[in-house]
Amino acid sequence: VHGTITKSAVATGADLVAYSGFSASNYLEQPYNSDLDFGTGDFSMTWWFKSGTDNGTYQWLFERQAGELEAFIFSGTGILRVYVGGTAIETGQSVFTGGWTQLCFARRSGVGYLYLDAQLKNSTAMSGDMNTSNSSHLTVGSRNDGTYPVTTHSLALFRISATAPSASQIK
């Protein structure tokens, strides 16, 4: 944890917490970890997202080396875009639901799949190499340089795996 991150229960009486209050100086960071160097193999990322208001700018959910692994939300449309190995995939619809939404990206056999609440929204060929050349860290809540923080939304249960679940497992 860098700075001060707000932790609050996801619902009244819940033990599970969500993280919010991200800024250029308040974010989560995973130092370089070779376990995140997935090469061209299968992997997945799943997280829960609760939208706040559109703050009029892009908001980066996470980034590990620009274009290698990153996800951000477009201002105005609320469409989520995920980059993997330089290739983009989008939800095609707003993730600004006002409630909790499950987002999942999985790459299986060179194809990327993007799910919104367990419903497949898009798929595309994604064979880019996920091995970093500069031992980069993973930043959650903003870009690696602190710009475009997630200032109005909450994140929970963010996880990355070296396996890719099936559609039924995501559901």
ABEGO torsion letter per residue (X at the ends): XBEBBBBBBABBGBABBBBBGBBAABBBBBBBBAAABAEABBBBBBBBBBBBBBAGBBBBABBBEBGABBBBBBBGAGBBBBBBGGBBBBAGBBABAGBBBBBBBBBBGGBBBBBBGGBBABBBBBABBABBAAGBBBBBGBBAAGBGBBAABBBBGBBBBABBBBAAAAX
